[in-house]
Amino acid sequence: MLIVGASRGIGLGLVDVHLEAGWKVHATVRDGSAPGNHPDLTTHQLDVRERDQLETLISDLHEPVDRIIHNAGIKRAARSDLIEVNAIAPIRVVEALLEAGRLKQDGTVAIMTSQMGSRGGRSSSLGDYGDSKAALNDEFRKRSSRWHDAGAIAIVMHPGWVKTDMGGQGASLTISESVDGIIEVLDGLTSDDHGKFLTWDGRVQPW
Ligand SMILES: NC(=O)c1ccc[n+]([C@@H]2O[C@H](COP(=O)([O-])OP(=O)(O)OC[C@H]3O[C@@H](n4cnc5c(N)ncnc54)[C@H](OP(=O)(O)O)[C@@H]3O)[C@@H](O)[C@H]2O)c1
């Protein structure tokens, strides 16, 4: 499996729990330093904005994985950076991996979005961060049937409000609670779930 954005927070939690469960994990970090020391962990350098690093990752992966989690994201940044990192890059990264055949047939893809990107029928701005996640959700929905044709079972996921650098210590969930929920949802995905917006505890989130 591959986790994009694994240096800290939810991404690091996902690495640890998948390793404990016996997965072989490819993890990406921006500075290239390993997010842990485990024989089943391979670290790759990737800033999701950098196309040449994405090409290197694809070539270094060699073979398809059965799960891709695009976790990298930012919150406190200029609007243009939020759009680039939260909306454009996840789609580009996942699409490049699919086109290069780096996901097994019926493998799963989860992109971390946020319920703050849930419009619920509103046309007004959701704030810069919310707008960037709404744009991600829109692009995901546009590509959803093509990704399914490429053999993926893909969803976007709200991880809950989680105690990380981004979520803050006042958040309602620990990293471990969120990660355990996310993994239970991913373990249970079937083809019928493709294209959904799901929460860490398996509920369907309105677009
Ligand atoms: N925490 C919450 O309550 C919450 C709620 C809803 C959605 N989410 C979403 O869940 C995901 C993880 O959130 P988190 O709370 O774990 O955030 P976090 O603690 O701030 O960690 C963010 C992760 O994204 C990586 N990242 C940021 N920009 C990147 C880039 N350009 N290229 C590659 N990696 C990059 C960071 O790497 P560096 O260490 O190199 O910066 C870090 O590993 C995000 O997509 C976030 O929007 C979080």
The ligand as an SDF file (V2000), in Angstrom:
LIG
                    3D

 48 52  0  0  0  0  0  0  0  0999 V2000
   -7.1380   16.9880   11.5260 N   0  0  0  0  0  0  0  0  0  0  0  0
   -8.4040   17.1900   11.1950 C   0  0  0  0  0  0  0  0  0  0  0  0
   -9.2630   17.4820   12.0720 O   0  0  0  0  0  0  0  0  0  0  0  0
   -8.8600   17.0420    9.7640 C   0  0  0  0  0  0  0  0  0  0  0  0
  -10.2310   17.2200    9.4900 C   0  0  0  0  0  0  0  0  0  0  0  0
  -10.6840   17.0720    8.1690 C   0  0  0  0  0  0  0  0  0  0  0  0
   -9.7870   16.7480    7.1640 C   0  0  0  0  0  0  0  0  0  0  0  0
   -8.4400   16.5920    7.4590 N   0  0  0  0  0  0  0  0  0  0  0  0
   -7.5590   16.2400    6.3420 C   0  0  0  0  0  0  0  0  0  0  0  0
   -6.8140   15.0740    6.6840 O   0  0  0  0  0  0  0  0  0  0  0  0
   -5.5140   15.1280    6.0810 C   0  0  0  0  0  0  0  0  0  0  0  0
   -4.4430   14.9520    7.1510 C   0  0  0  0  0  0  0  0  0  0  0  0
   -4.6300   15.9700    8.1270 O   0  0  0  0  0  0  0  0  0  0  0  0
   -3.7540   16.0880    9.4630 P   0  0  0  0  0  0  0  0  0  0  0  0
   -4.6430   16.6410   10.4840 O   0  0  0  0  0  0  0  0  0  0  0  0
   -3.0040   14.8260    9.7130 O   0  0  0  0  0  0  0  0  0  0  0  0
   -2.7400   17.2530    9.0060 O   0  0  0  0  0  0  0  0  0  0  0  0
   -1.2690   17.6290    9.5250 P   0  0  0  0  0  0  0  0  0  0  0  0
   -1.0310   17.0660   10.8650 O   0  0  0  0  0  0  0  0  0  0  0  0
   -1.1470   19.0940    9.3060 O   0  0  0  0  0  0  0  0  0  0  0  0
   -0.3490   16.8380    8.4690 O   0  0  0  0  0  0  0  0  0  0  0  0
   -0.4340   17.1790    7.1140 C   0  0  0  0  0  0  0  0  0  0  0  0
    0.3930   16.2030    6.3130 C   0  0  0  0  0  0  0  0  0  0  0  0
    0.3440   16.6120    4.9280 O   0  0  0  0  0  0  0  0  0  0  0  0
    1.6850   16.7640    4.4640 C   0  0  0  0  0  0  0  0  0  0  0  0
    1.7850   17.7720    3.4140 N   0  0  0  0  0  0  0  0  0  0  0  0
    1.4070   19.0710    3.4720 C   0  0  0  0  0  0  0  0  0  0  0  0
    1.7060   19.6870    2.3130 N   0  0  0  0  0  0  0  0  0  0  0  0
    2.2880   18.7530    1.5190 C   0  0  0  0  0  0  0  0  0  0  0  0
    2.8340   18.7720    0.2070 C   0  0  0  0  0  0  0  0  0  0  0  0
    2.8680   19.8900   -0.5590 N   0  0  0  0  0  0  0  0  0  0  0  0
    3.3460   17.6280   -0.3060 N   0  0  0  0  0  0  0  0  0  0  0  0
    3.3410   16.5020    0.4350 C   0  0  0  0  0  0  0  0  0  0  0  0
    2.8720   16.4100    1.6860 N   0  0  0  0  0  0  0  0  0  0  0  0
    2.3390   17.5330    2.2200 C   0  0  0  0  0  0  0  0  0  0  0  0
    2.4770   17.1640    5.6990 C   0  0  0  0  0  0  0  0  0  0  0  0
    3.8650   16.9940    5.4530 O   0  0  0  0  0  0  0  0  0  0  0  0
    4.9830   17.9750    6.1790 P   0  0  0  0  0  0  0  0  0  0  0  0
    5.2420   17.3820    7.5350 O   0  0  0  0  0  0  0  0  0  0  0  0
    6.1370   17.9010    5.2450 O   0  0  0  0  0  0  0  0  0  0  0  0
    4.3750   19.3580    6.2600 O   0  0  0  0  0  0  0  0  0  0  0  0
    1.8670   16.2110    6.7270 C   0  0  0  0  0  0  0  0  0  0  0  0
    2.4100   14.9100    6.5810 O   0  0  0  0  0  0  0  0  0  0  0  0
   -5.4430   16.4700    5.3550 C   0  0  0  0  0  0  0  0  0  0  0  0
   -5.7620   16.2730    3.9840 O   0  0  0  0  0  0  0  0  0  0  0  0
   -6.5260   17.2940    6.0370 C   0  0  0  0  0  0  0  0  0  0  0  0
   -7.0300   18.3160    5.2010 O   0  0  0  0  0  0  0  0  0  0  0  0
   -7.9760   16.7350    8.7210 C   0  0  0  0  0  0  0  0  0  0  0  0
  1  2  1  0
  2  3  2  0
  2  4  1  0
  4  5  1  0
  4 48  2  0
  5  6  2  0
  6  7  1  0
  7  8  2  0
  8  9  1  0
  8 48  1  0
  9 10  1  0
  9 46  1  0
 10 11  1  0
 11 12  1  0
 11 44  1  0
 12 13  1  0
 13 14  1  0
 14 15  2  0
 14 16  1  0
 14 17  1  0
 17 18  1  0
 18 19  2  0
 18 20  1  0
 18 21  1  0
 21 22  1  0
 22 23  1  0
 23 24  1  0
 23 42  1  0
 24 25  1  0
 25 26  1  0
 25 36  1  0
 26 27  1  0
 26 35  1  0
 27 28  2  0
 28 29  1  0
 29 30  1  0
 29 35  2  0
 30 31  1  0
 30 32  2  0
 32 33  1  0
 33 34  2  0
 34 35  1  0
 36 37  1  0
 36 42  1  0
 37 38  1  0
 38 39  2  0
 38 40  1  0
 38 41  1  0
 42 43  1  0
 44 45  1  0
 44 46  1  0
 46 47  1  0
M  CHG  2   8   1  16  -1
M  END
$$$$
